[in-house]
């Protein structure tokens, strides 16, 4: 099992640069996609970047379920969520995801696209982790395992990690205290304005509630669930997605 505390927090600028590197490798190989298919959800942003960088206007997506919300793996394994019936016959197609960490999402989507008889079918991801059993045709960087926190799932992952902090210590905590706990527990320097967004989302879900400390500082407190409460806790739901690119091999 990979280290539970090995995290990498990425910015939007980081991800654009890796997309640029990835586009350069595809261009250097002289592969010219007619259509790009993003593996939802993680492949959406990288695929759109590649459309821009490679001059592709035909962008589609295929939904492969392997993880739900952060930290819970789908027990049925990777599978196609919806039918995919786009006309890819005779086209050069590029299948894109943000990361290959187990390779299962690629291995699930590939036969579906191959059955549609494209002229050529290539795969690409921003990152290839050493844990993956599938290697995409193109990747911007190969890395050892880490829980990757991408900007497009920042709130989702921060909500999960913040919930774990309150599970370990249910006392009310200020924004500064939660940020300090993330640094101590996960070695993460998290922008406080973005962290506040995640805490506000947990409050909106009913998982946290706002309070004040004895020093009259704004703080958050774990909301105690009542028996029969229909609201789902970010730390307990059985449909939560594991750090797919992160601690959740995909």
DOVEX-457503 format. One line per 10 residues: number of its first residue (from 0); for each residue z, x, y of N, C-alpha, C. Coordinates in steps of 0.02 Angstrom, whole numbers, plus 32768, in hexadecimal, padded with zeros to 4 digits. Atoms other than C-alpha are relative to their C-alpha. Layout:
NUM> Z,X,Y,Z,X,Y,Z,X,Y; ...
***
This chain:
0> 8000,802B,7FC5,8000,8000,8000,8000,802C,803E; 8004,7FD7,7FC4,7FD2,8044,80AA,8041,7FFA,8029; 7FC4,7FFF,7FD7,8059,8071,8127,8003,7FC1,802B; 7FF9,803F,7FDB,809D,7FD2,8176,8002,800C,804B; 7FF7,7FF4,7FB9,80B7,8027,821E,7FC7,8028,801F; 8038,7FD9,7FE7,800D,8077,8235,7FD0,7FD1,8024; 8026,802F,7FD7,7FBB,8019,82C4,7FD3,8025,8031; 802B,7FE7,7FCA,7F2B,8038,833C,7FEF,7FC4,802C; 800E,8035,7FD0,7F19,7FCE,83D8,7FC2,8013,8028; 8040,7FF1,7FE1,7E66,7FC7,8418,7FF5,7FD7,803F
10> 8012,8024,7FC3,7E22,7F95,84C3,7FB7,7FE8,7FFB; 8046,8017,7FFD,7D81,7F3A,84EF,7FD1,803A,800D; 802B,7FC6,7FF3,7D3A,7FDD,8534,7FF7,802A,7FC2; 8005,7FDC,8040,7D62,8035,8490,7FCB,7FE1,7FD3; 802C,8023,802E,7D05,7FB1,842F,7FB7,8002,8017; 8046,7FFB,7FE8,7C6C,7FB7,849F,7FE5,8045,7FF0; 8017,7FBD,800F,7C62,8073,8487,7FF0,8008,7FB6; 800F,7FFC,8048,7C6C,8063,83C9,7FC2,7FD8,7FF0; 803E,8026,800A,7BE5,7FDD,83D1,7FC4,8029,8017; 8037,7FD6,7FE6,7B7B,8054,8438,7FEF,8037,7FCE
20> 800B,7FCC,8033,7B92,80DE,83B6,7FDD,7FE2,7FC3; 801E,8021,8039,7B67,8064,832C,7FB7,7FEF,800D; 8045,800F,7FEE,7ACA,802B,8386,7FD5,803F,7FFF; 8025,7FC1,8000,7A96,80E0,839B,7FED,8016,7FBA; 800E,7FEE,8045,7AA2,80FE,82E0,7FC9,7FD3,7FE2; 8033,802E,8018,7A3A,8064,82BA,7FBC,8011,801E; 803E,7FEE,7FDC,79B8,8096,833B,7FE3,8041,7FE3; 8016,7FBF,801A,79B1,8148,82F7,7FE1,7FF8,7FBB; 801B,800D,8043,798D,8102,824A,7FBF,7FD8,8003; 803E,8026,7FF4,78FB,80A1,8296,8000,7FBC,7FDE
30> 7FFB,8045,8019,793C,7FFD,8251,8001,7FD1,803B; 8005,802F,7FC9,7909,7F70,82C4,800D,7FB9,7FE7; 7FF0,8044,8019,7964,7ECC,829D,7FD9,7FCA,8026; 801B,803D,7FE2,790A,7E28,82BB,8038,7FCF,800E; 7FC7,802D,7FF9,79AF,7DCD,82A6,8040,8025,7FED; 7FBF,7FE4,800F,7A66,7DFD,82A6,802E,7FC7,7FEA; 7FD2,8032,801A,7AE4,7D9C,823E,8047,801C,8004; 7FBA,7FEB,7FFA,7B9C,7DAB,826D,802A,7FE0,7FCA; 7FCE,801C,802E,7C23,7D97,81EA,8039,7FE6,802B; 7FCA,801E,7FD8,7C9C,7D1E,823B,8043,8009,7FDD
40> 8000,8002,7FB8,7D15,7D38,8288,7FF7,8045,8020; 7FFC,7FBD,7FE2,7D23,7DF3,82A1,7FBE,801D,8017; 8040,7FE3,7FEF,7C69,7E16,82AB,7FE0,7FE4,803E; 8020,8020,7FC6,7C46,7DA5,8340,7FF1,8030,8039; 8009,7FD6,7FC4,7C62,7E20,83CE,7FD5,803D,7FF2; 802D,7FC8,800F,7C16,7EBB,837A,7FB8,7FEA,7FF8; 8044,8018,800A,7B7E,7E54,8349,7FDE,7FF0,8042; 801C,8010,7FBE,7B66,7E15,83FA,7FF1,8040,8028; 800E,7FC0,7FDF,7B75,7EC6,843E,7FC0,8020,7FE5; 803B,7FE2,801F,7AF2,7F02,83C2,7FC1,7FDA,8014
50> 803A,8026,7FE7,7A7E,7E74,83F6,7FEA,801B,8044; 8010,7FE6,7FBD,7A88,7EB5,84A8,7FE4,8047,7FFC; 8012,7FB9,8002,7A79,7F6D,847B,7FBF,800D,7FDA; 803C,7FF6,8028,79EA,7F56,83FF,7FC8,7FCF,8012; 8033,802E,7FE9,798B,7ECD,845A,7FF0,7FC8,7FCE; 8009,8035,8031,79A6,7E47,83D6,8018,7FBE,801E; 7FEE,8041,7FE4,79A7,7D90,840B,8015,7FCD,7FCB; 7FF0,802F,8035,79BE,7D3C,8362,8043,8012,7FE1; 7FBB,7FF2,8017,7A7A,7D38,8340,801B,7FC4,7FDA; 7FE4,8034,802B,7AC7,7CD4,82B2,8044,8016,7FE7
60> 7FC0,7FEC,801D,7B6E,7CD1,8259,800A,7FE0,7FBD; 7FEE,8019,8042,7BAF,7CBA,81A9,804C,8006,7FFA; 7FB7,8002,8002,7C64,7C88,818A,8018,8012,7FBA; 7FE1,7FEA,803F,7CBC,7CE9,8101,804B,8000,8009; 7FB7,8003,7FFD,7D72,7CC1,80E3,801E,8033,7FD0; 7FDB,7FD1,802A,7DDF,7D4D,80A5,8048,8002,8017; 7FBD,8001,7FE3,7E74,7D44,811A,8003,7FC6,8030; 7FF7,8038,7FD1,7EBB,7CB6,8180,801A,801B,8042; 7FE1,7FE4,7FC5,7F30,7CD9,8212,8026,803E,7FE9; 7FE6,7FBE,8011,7F82,7D84,8219,8034,7FFF,7FCA
70> 7FD1,7FED,8034,7FDA,7DC2,817E,8006,7FD7,7FC2; 8001,8022,8040,7FB4,7D47,80F5,7FBB,7FFF,7FE4; 8041,7FFC,801F,7F25,7D64,807F,7FF0,7FBF,7FDC; 8017,803A,8024,7EBE,7CD5,8039,8002,800F,7FB5; 7FF6,7FF2,8047,7EF0,7CCB,7F82,7FC1,7FF5,7FD6; 803C,800D,8026,7E43,7C90,7F4D,7FCD,8039,8006; 802F,7FC9,7FF7,7DF0,7D32,7F84,7FCB,7FEF,8034; 8035,800A,7FCE,7D5C,7D48,7FF9,7FCF,7FCB,7FE6; 802F,8035,8014,7CEA,7CB0,7FF7,7FDD,7FE5,803E; 8027,801E,7FCA,7C66,7C5A,8060,8021,7FBE,8015
80> 7FE0,803D,7FE8,7CB2,7BD2,80CE,7FCE,7FC7,8007; 8032,8033,7FF4,7C13,7B74,80FF,7FBD,8016,7FE4; 8043,7FED,8017,7B61,7B6F,80BA,7FDB,8027,8036; 8028,7FD9,7FD1,7AED,7BEE,8109,7FB7,7FFA,7FEA; 8045,800F,8016,7A36,7BB9,8106,7FCC,8013,8035; 802F,7FEB,7FCC,79E2,7C13,8198,7FBF,801A,7FE1; 8041,7FE6,8016,792B,7C42,8188,7FFD,804B,800F; 8002,7FB8,7FF8,7931,7CFD,816B,7FC4,801F,7FDB; 8037,7FE8,8028,7895,7D0B,8101,7FD2,802F,8028; 802D,7FD0,7FE1,782F,7DA6,812C,801C,8023,803D
90> 7FE2,7FE1,7FC4,78A8,7DDF,81B4,802A,803C,7FEE; 7FD1,7FC9,8006,7907,7E80,81CB,8044,7FE7,801A; 7FC0,801F,7FEF,79BD,7E49,81CB,8038,8034,7FFE; 7FC6,7FD4,7FFC,7A5B,7EA5,81FE,803F,7FD5,7FFB; 7FC1,8024,800A,7B01,7E63,81BB,8039,802A,801D; 7FD0,7FD9,7FD8,7B92,7E96,822C,8047,7FE4,7FFA; 7FB9,8011,7FFD,7C50,7E97,8222,8023,8035,802A; 7FDC,7FCE,7FD8,7CD4,7EEF,8288,8019,803A,7FD6; 7FE2,7FCD,8029,7D1C,7F4E,81F5,7FF2,7FF2,7FB6; 8000,8005,804A,7D08,7F70,813B,803F,8022,7FE8
100> 7FC2,7FE1,8019,7DB5,7F88,80F4,8009,7FF8,7FB5; 8007,8004,8048,7D9F,7F44,8044,7FB6,7FFA,7FEE; 8047,800B,800C,7CE7,7F19,8054,7FF0,7FBC,7FE3; 800A,8040,8021,7D00,7E6C,8009,7FD7,7FCF,802A; 8026,802E,7FD6,7CBA,7E0F,809F,7FB6,8010,7FFD; 8046,7FEC,8006,7C18,7E73,8098,7FE5,7FEC,7FBB; 8018,800D,8043,7C0C,7E5F,7FDC,7FF8,7FB6,7FF2; 8007,8049,8007,7C22,7DA3,7FEC,7FC4,7FE6,8026; 8036,8019,7FD6,7BA4,7D8B,8078,7FBB,801A,7FEA; 8040,7FE2,8010,7B1B,7DFF,8038,7FD5,7FD7,7FD0
110> 802A,8026,802D,7AE0,7D98,7FA2,7FE5,7FC0,801F; 8016,803D,7FDF,7AD6,7CFD,8010,7FC3,800E,802B; 8038,7FEE,7FD5,7A63,7D55,808B,7FC4,8018,7FD7; 8036,7FE6,802A,79FF,7DAC,8003,7FD8,7FC7,7FE0; 8022,8039,801F,79D7,7D03,7FB5,7FCF,7FDF,8031; 802D,801D,7FCE,797F,7CD4,8058,7FC3,802C,800C; 803C,7FD6,8004,78FE,7D5D,8038,7FEC,8022,8042; 8014,7FD9,7FC5,7906,7DCA,80D4,7FD4,803B,7FEA; 8029,7FC5,8010,7889,7E59,80DE,802C,803D,7FF4; 7FCF,7FC9,8008,791A,7ED2,80F2,8044,7FE6,8016
120> 7FBC,8015,7FF0,79D6,7EBA,80F7,802D,803D,8002; 7FD2,7FC7,7FF6,7A4D,7F3D,813E,8043,7FE6,8017; 7FBD,8013,7FEC,7B07,7F39,8161,801C,8033,8031; 7FE3,7FD4,7FCD,7B6D,7F81,81F1,8046,7FE8,8012; 7FBD,8010,7FE7,7C22,7F89,822A,8015,8036,8031; 7FE5,7FCE,7FD2,7C7F,7FDF,82B6,8027,8035,7FD9; 7FD5,7FD2,8025,7CF9,802B,823A,7FF7,7FF8,7FB5; 7FFB,7FFF,8049,7CF8,805B,8183,8042,8021,7FEF; 7FC0,7FE3,8015,7DA5,8075,813B,7FF9,801E,7FBA; 8004,7FDD,8040,7DC3,80E8,80A8,8014,7FD3,7FC6
130> 7FEB,802F,8034,7E0B,8053,8049,7FC7,7FD3,7FE8; 8036,802E,800F,7D63,7FF9,8044,7FD9,8015,7FC1; 802A,7FF3,803B,7D01,7FEA,7FA1,7FB7,7FF5,8010; 8046,8009,7FEB,7C63,7FC4,8003,7FF5,8029,803F; 8011,7FD9,7FC5,7C10,803A,807F,7FC3,7FE2,8022; 8039,801B,7FDC,7BA2,7FE9,8103,7FCA,8035,800B; 8037,7FD2,7FF1,7AF8,8035,8128,800D,8028,8040; 7FF1,7FE0,7FC1,7B35,805C,81D7,8049,7FF2,8013; 7FBD,800A,7FE5,7BE4,8075,821E,800B,8034,8037; 7FF4,7FD2,7FC8,7C21,80C4,82BF,8033,8035,7FF0
140> 7FCA,7FD0,800F,7CBC,8117,8277,801F,7FF0,7FBD; 7FDC,8008,803E,7D0C,8134,81CE,8047,801A,800B; 7FBB,7FF0,7FF1,7DC9,8136,81D4,802D,7FF2,7FC5; 7FCE,8012,8030,7E63,8136,8168,801D,7FBC,8013; 7FE7,8044,7FF3,7EBC,808F,8158,802E,7FFE,803C; 7FD1,8011,7FCB,7F13,8047,81F0,7FF8,7FB6,800F; 8004,8045,7FE9,7F3B,7F9A,8230,7FDF,8002,8044; 8027,7FFF,7FC2,7EB5,7F88,82B5,800C,7FC0,8027; 7FF7,803A,7FD5,7EE2,7F15,8344,7FC6,8000,8032; 803A,8004,7FD6,7E3C,7EE7,8393,800E,7FD3,803C
150> 7FF3,802B,7FC6,7E33,7E97,8440,7FF1,7FB7,7FF2; 8010,8046,800E,7DE8,7DFA,83F4,8032,7FDF,7FD2; 7FCA,8021,8025,7E82,7DDD,8388,8044,8019,8017; 7FC2,7FE4,7FE5,7F06,7E28,83F9,8039,7FCD,7FFF; 7FCA,8032,7FFC,7F69,7D88,8417,8017,7FEC,7FBB; 7FEF,8013,8045,7F62,7D59,835F,802E,8034,7FE0; 7FD8,7FCB,801F,7FA6,7E02,8327,8043,800A,8023; 7FC2,7FF8,7FDC,8027,7E10,83B1,8030,7FC7,7FF1; 7FD5,8039,8011,8068,7D62,838A,8022,800D,7FBD; 7FE4,7FF1,8042,8081,7D98,82D5,8036,8036,8005
160> 7FD0,7FC9,7FFB,80D7,7E3C,8302,803F,7FEC,8027; 7FC7,8018,7FDA,8146,7DE7,8384,802D,7FD3,7FD5; 7FDA,802A,802C,817A,7D66,8303,802B,8029,7FD1; 7FDA,7FD4,802C,81AF,7DF3,828F,803C,801F,8024; 7FC8,7FE5,7FD9,821C,7E3B,831A,8039,7FCE,8002; 7FCC,8033,7FFC,8278,7D97,832D,801E,7FF1,7FBB; 7FE5,800A,8043,828A,7D86,8270,8034,8036,7FF0; 7FD1,7FC9,800B,82E1,7E2F,826E,803F,7FFA,802A; 7FC8,8008,7FD2,834F,7E05,8303,7FF3,7FC3,802B; 800F,803F,7FDD,8354,7D50,8342,801C,7FFB,8047
170> 7FE3,8004,7FBD,83AF,7D7A,83E4,7FC9,7FF8,8035; 8032,8006,7FCA,8355,7D4A,8487,7FE9,8045,8018; 801C,7FC0,7FEC,82E2,7DD3,84C5,7FD4,7FF7,803D; 802B,8000,7FC5,8290,7DFA,856B,7FBC,8020,7FED; 8041,7FE1,800C,81DC,7E33,857A,8007,804B,7FF6; 7FF6,7FB8,8007,8217,7EE6,8591,801F,8012,7FBC; 7FE0,7FF3,8041,8283,7EDC,84F5,7FCF,7FF7,7FC6; 8032,800B,8036,81F5,7E97,848B,7FCE,8039,8001; 802E,7FC8,7FFB,8180,7F1E,84CC,8020,803F,7FE3; 7FDC,7FC5,801B,8204,7FA2,84A2,8005,7FFB,7FB4
180> 7FFC,8009,8048,8217,7F59,83F3,7FBE,800F,7FDE; 8042,7FF0,801B,815B,7F63,83D6,7FF3,804B,7FFF; 8007,7FB7,7FFF,8160,8019,8409,802A,8021,7FCA; 7FD3,7FE2,8031,81F4,803F,8399,7FEA,7FF0,7FB8; 8010,8017,8044,81BC,7FD9,8301,7FB9,8013,7FEB; 8047,7FFA,8011,80FF,7FED,830A,7FDB,8037,8024; 801F,7FCB,7FD9,80E0,807F,8380,7FC6,7FE6,802A; 8034,801F,7FD7,807C,800B,83F0,8015,7FFB,8048; 7FF7,8009,7FB8,8071,8019,84AC,7FD5,7FC4,8015; 8025,803E,7FF4,8041,7F66,84D6,8005,7FED,8049
190> 7FFE,8017,7FBA,800F,7F2E,8586,802A,7FC1,8005; 7FD0,8037,7FFE,8098,7EB8,85BC,7FE2,7FBE,8015; 801F,803F,7FED,8027,7E38,860D,7FDF,7FDF,7FC4; 8020,801B,803C,7FC7,7E24,856A,8035,7FEB,7FCD; 7FCA,8013,802D,8067,7E22,8505,801F,7FBE,8015; 7FE5,803F,7FE7,80A8,7D96,8575,7FD3,7FC6,7FEB; 802E,8035,8016,800B,7D32,854A,800E,7FEC,7FB8; 7FF2,800E,8046,8033,7D42,8491,8042,7FDA,7FF8; 7FBF,8022,8003,80E8,7D0D,84AD,7FFA,7FB8,801A; 800B,8044,7FE6,80AF,7C78,8514,7FDB,7FD5,7FCD
200> 8023,8025,8034,803A,7C47,8486,8032,7FEC,7FC9; 7FCD,8011,8031,80CB,7C4F,840B,802E,7FC8,801A; 7FD8,8035,7FE2,812E,7BE2,8483,7FDB,7FBE,7FFD; 8028,803D,8003,80A0,7B65,848C,7FFC,7FE4,7FB9; 8001,8016,8046,809D,7B5E,83CD,8043,7FE4,7FEA; 7FBE,8016,8014,8156,7B3B,83C9,8025,8033,7FD5; 7FE0,7FCC,8028,8181,7BDF,8371,8036,8025,8028; 7FCE,7FE3,7FD3,81E0,7C26,8407,8010,7FCD,8036; 7FF0,8028,7FC5,8237,7BD4,8499,8019,802F,8037; 7FEC,7FD7,7FC6,8258,7C18,8547,8049,7FF3,8010
210> 7FBA,8004,7FEE,8308,7C3C,857F,800F,8035,8035; 7FEC,7FCB,7FD2,8368,7CAE,85F4,803B,8025,7FE1; 7FC9,7FD8,8019,83E0,7D3B,85CC,803D,7FF6,802D; 7FC3,8004,7FD7,8491,7D4B,860F,7FF5,8022,8043; 8010,7FDF,7FC1,8446,7DBC,8694,7FCB,7FD9,8027; 8030,802D,7FDF,83D4,7D2B,86C6,7FB9,801B,7FFE; 8044,7FE8,800A,8338,7D81,8683,7FDA,7FD0,7FD2; 8029,802B,802A,82A9,7D1E,863A,7FFA,801F,7FBA; 8001,7FE6,8044,82A9,7D2D,857D,7FE3,7FCB,7FD1; 8018,802E,8034,826A,7CDF,84DC,8032,8000,7FC7
220> 7FD1,8009,8037,82CD,7C9E,8449,7FDA,7FDF,7FC7; 8020,8020,803A,8296,7C71,8399,8013,7FB7,7FFB; 7FF4,8048,8006,8284,7BB5,838A,8013,7FF0,7FB8; 7FEB,8013,8043,82E4,7B71,82F6,7FDA,7FC1,7FEB; 8026,8038,8018,8276,7AFE,8290,802D,7FCD,7FDD; 7FDB,8035,8022,82BA,7A57,8259,7FDD,7FEE,7FBF; 801D,8015,803F,82A0,7A18,81AA,7FCD,7FC9,800D; 8034,8031,7FF6,81FD,79B8,81A4,7FD6,800D,803E; 8028,7FF0,7FC5,81BB,7A09,8243,7FBA,8012,7FEA; 8046,7FF5,8015,80FD,7A07,8235,7FE2,803E,801F
230> 801C,7FC4,7FE0,80E5,7A9E,82A6,8005,803B,7FD1; 8004,7FC7,802D,80B6,7B3E,824D,8015,803F,8022; 7FE9,7FC1,7FE4,8110,7BDF,826D,7FCE,8037,7FF5; 8030,7FCA,8006,80A4,7C77,8291,8015,8033,7FCC; 7FE9,7FD0,8030,8110,7CD9,8219,8005,7FE5,7FB9; 7FF3,801C,8042,8118,7C60,8187,7FC6,7FDB,7FE1; 8036,8029,801B,8076,7C01,8174,7FDB,8024,7FC8; 8024,7FE3,8038,8017,7C1B,80D2,7FB7,800A,800F; 8046,7FF9,7FEF,7F73,7C1B,8130,7FF5,8037,8033; 8006,7FCD,7FCD,7F90,7CB3,819B,7FD7,803B,7FE8
240> 802D,7FCB,8013,7F12,7D3F,819D,8020,8043,8003; 7FE4,7FBD,8003,7F4A,7DEA,816C,7FD5,802E,8028; 8024,7FD0,7FD9,7F1A,7E7C,81D4,7FC4,8016,7FDA; 803B,7FF7,8027,7E70,7E76,818B,7FE2,8043,800B; 801C,7FC0,7FF2,7E34,7F0C,81E0,8039,8030,8006; 7FC4,7FDE,7FED,7EE2,7F45,81EB,802A,8009,7FC3; 7FDA,7FF7,803C,7F60,7F2E,8163,7FE4,7FD6,7FCC; 801E,802B,802E,7EFA,7EB1,8111,7FBE,801C,7FEB; 8041,7FEB,8012,7E70,7F00,80B6,7FD3,7FC4,7FFA; 802D,803A,8005,7DD9,7E91,80C1,7FCA,8010,7FCF
***
